């Protein structure tokens, strides 16, 4: 996607990683992008393109939502060979969510996994390796294995992508519209009451995902993993 300005200043890397404060997180940097108006244009345009391509009712990724969240947004660009300017070709948004996840036996687990919340590569650049590069960069930065992820409302194309590149098969669809894979439960804590109703799950999930709760999560997911190795994991709501 082209923009009427040079995006190289606001996207200094091939894949630039942002948090909600518009800070660049690549290679341990915390540089802040002050040309927020241009970055806002990029985020909103790519978010709109993503939801239209997936046939959703509204944009999952908008500046308004992103700025009050603890999500990370990965934006990939490519140099335009015609004029040496860069074009934006894809986005990937991730963040931790408190979820109740069911396995194939109907046993429910309370987890706070890293979630893929939005994933889009422009139609003209699909099947060229950009999606794989974007996803691999995310996995490396977040220090997460593909099977540990929960995917929000994945399209059939997304599920095929995960199967092709990461050998993830037999997706387990959840009542909260997330999808996980069987290996997701390999490191799960003890299951909670498996009679938990879907309505209770829905109510508690909405309460947890309110903007106030999201703003309390200020550590990147990769830091949460390291923290958990030294202490018993606490749910974010108790921190």
NORZI-V707941 format. One record per residue. N is the residue number from 1. RES is the residue in three letters. D_CENTER is the distance of its C-alpha to the mean C-alpha in Angstrom with 1 decimal. Layout:
# NORZI-V707941
N | RES | D_CENTER
N | RES | D_CENTER
This chain:
# NORZI-V707941
1 | UNK | 20.5
2 | UNK | 23.3
3 | UNK | 23.8
4 | UNK | 27.3
5 | UNK | 26.7
6 | UNK | 25.9
7 | UNK | 22.2
8 | UNK | 23.0
9 | UNK | 23.7
10 | UNK | 20.4
11 | UNK | 18.5
12 | UNK | 20.6
13 | UNK | 18.8
14 | UNK | 18.1
15 | UNK | 14.4
16 | UNK | 14.1
17 | UNK | 11.5
18 | UNK | 11.7
19 | UNK | 11.4
20 | UNK | 12.7
21 | UNK | 16.2
22 | UNK | 15.9
23 | UNK | 16.6
24 | UNK | 16.1
25 | UNK | 14.9
26 | UNK | 16.1
27 | UNK | 18.8
28 | UNK | 19.0
29 | UNK | 19.9
30 | UNK | 19.4
31 | UNK | 21.0
32 | UNK | 20.5
33 | UNK | 20.6
34 | UNK | 23.4
35 | UNK | 23.6
36 | UNK | 21.0
37 | UNK | 22.6
38 | UNK | 21.8
39 | UNK | 18.2
40 | UNK | 18.0
41 | UNK | 19.5
42 | UNK | 17.1
43 | UNK | 14.0
44 | UNK | 15.8
45 | UNK | 17.3
46 | UNK | 14.3
47 | UNK | 12.6
48 | UNK | 16.0
49 | UNK | 16.3
50 | UNK | 13.1
51 | UNK | 14.3
52 | UNK | 17.8
53 | UNK | 17.1
54 | UNK | 15.4
55 | UNK | 18.3
56 | UNK | 16.4
57 | UNK | 18.6
58 | UNK | 16.7
59 | UNK | 14.0
60 | UNK | 10.5
61 | UNK | 10.0
62 | UNK | 13.2
63 | UNK | 14.7
64 | UNK | 16.2
65 | UNK | 13.2
66 | UNK | 11.2
67 | UNK | 14.4
68 | UNK | 14.9
69 | UNK | 11.6
70 | UNK | 10.5
71 | UNK | 7.0
72 | UNK | 6.8
73 | UNK | 7.2
74 | UNK | 8.6
75 | UNK | 11.6
76 | UNK | 14.1
77 | UNK | 17.7
78 | UNK | 21.0
79 | UNK | 24.6
80 | UNK | 26.6
81 | UNK | 29.7
82 | UNK | 31.9
83 | UNK | 31.7
84 | UNK | 29.8
85 | UNK | 27.2
86 | UNK | 23.5
87 | UNK | 21.4
88 | UNK | 17.7
89 | UNK | 16.5
90 | UNK | 12.8
91 | UNK | 9.3
92 | UNK | 5.8
93 | UNK | 3.3
94 | UNK | 1.8
95 | UNK | 5.2
96 | UNK | 8.3
97 | UNK | 10.1
98 | UNK | 13.8
99 | UNK | 14.6
100 | UNK | 17.8
101 | UNK | 17.4
102 | UNK | 20.5
103 | UNK | 21.7
104 | UNK | 24.1
105 | UNK | 27.0
106 | UNK | 25.8
107 | UNK | 25.3
108 | UNK | 22.7
109 | UNK | 20.7
110 | UNK | 19.1
111 | UNK | 16.0
112 | UNK | 13.2
113 | UNK | 10.7
114 | UNK | 7.4
115 | UNK | 5.2
116 | UNK | 3.3
117 | UNK | 4.1
118 | UNK | 5.7
119 | UNK | 7.3
120 | UNK | 10.8
121 | UNK | 13.8
122 | UNK | 17.0
123 | UNK | 19.6
124 | UNK | 22.1
125 | UNK | 20.1
126 | UNK | 18.7
127 | UNK | 20.3
128 | UNK | 21.0
129 | UNK | 18.6
130 | UNK | 16.2
131 | UNK | 13.2
132 | UNK | 14.3
133 | UNK | 14.7
134 | UNK | 11.3
135 | UNK | 9.8
136 | UNK | 12.6
137 | UNK | 12.1
138 | UNK | 8.6
139 | UNK | 10.4
140 | UNK | 13.4
141 | UNK | 12.1
142 | UNK | 10.3
143 | UNK | 13.4
144 | UNK | 11.9
145 | UNK | 13.5
146 | UNK | 12.1
147 | UNK | 14.0
148 | UNK | 12.5
149 | UNK | 9.2
150 | UNK | 9.1
151 | UNK | 8.1
152 | UNK | 8.5
153 | UNK | 11.6
154 | UNK | 11.5
155 | UNK | 14.4
156 | UNK | 17.2
157 | UNK | 16.4
158 | UNK | 13.0
159 | UNK | 14.8
160 | UNK | 17.5
161 | UNK | 15.4
162 | UNK | 14.2
163 | UNK | 17.8
164 | UNK | 19.3
165 | UNK | 17.5
166 | UNK | 16.6
167 | UNK | 19.3
168 | UNK | 17.3
169 | UNK | 19.7
170 | UNK | 20.9
171 | UNK | 17.7
172 | UNK | 18.3
173 | UNK | 17.5
174 | UNK | 17.2
175 | UNK | 19.0
176 | UNK | 16.0
177 | UNK | 14.5
178 | UNK | 12.0
179 | UNK | 13.1
180 | UNK | 13.8
181 | UNK | 16.3
182 | UNK | 19.7
183 | UNK | 19.1
184 | UNK | 16.4
185 | UNK | 19.6
186 | UNK | 21.3
187 | UNK | 20.5
188 | UNK | 20.3
189 | UNK | 22.6
190 | UNK | 25.6
191 | UNK | 25.0
192 | UNK | 25.9
193 | UNK | 28.3
194 | UNK | 27.5
195 | UNK | 29.3
196 | UNK | 26.6
197 | UNK | 26.6
198 | UNK | 23.8
199 | UNK | 25.0
200 | UNK | 24.7
201 | UNK | 21.2
202 | UNK | 20.3
203 | UNK | 22.1
204 | UNK | 20.8
205 | UNK | 17.1
206 | UNK | 17.8
207 | UNK | 19.7
208 | UNK | 17.1
209 | UNK | 14.4
210 | UNK | 16.9
211 | UNK | 16.3
212 | UNK | 18.9
213 | UNK | 17.2
214 | UNK | 13.8
215 | UNK | 15.9
216 | UNK | 17.5
217 | UNK | 14.6
218 | UNK | 15.3
219 | UNK | 14.8
220 | UNK | 11.9
221 | UNK | 10.7
222 | UNK | 13.0
223 | UNK | 15.8
224 | UNK | 15.5
225 | UNK | 16.1
226 | UNK | 19.2
227 | UNK | 20.4
228 | UNK | 20.4
229 | UNK | 22.7
230 | UNK | 25.3
231 | UNK | 25.4
232 | UNK | 24.9
233 | UNK | 21.4
234 | UNK | 21.6
235 | UNK | 19.3
236 | UNK | 17.8
237 | UNK | 20.1
238 | UNK | 23.0
239 | UNK | 22.2
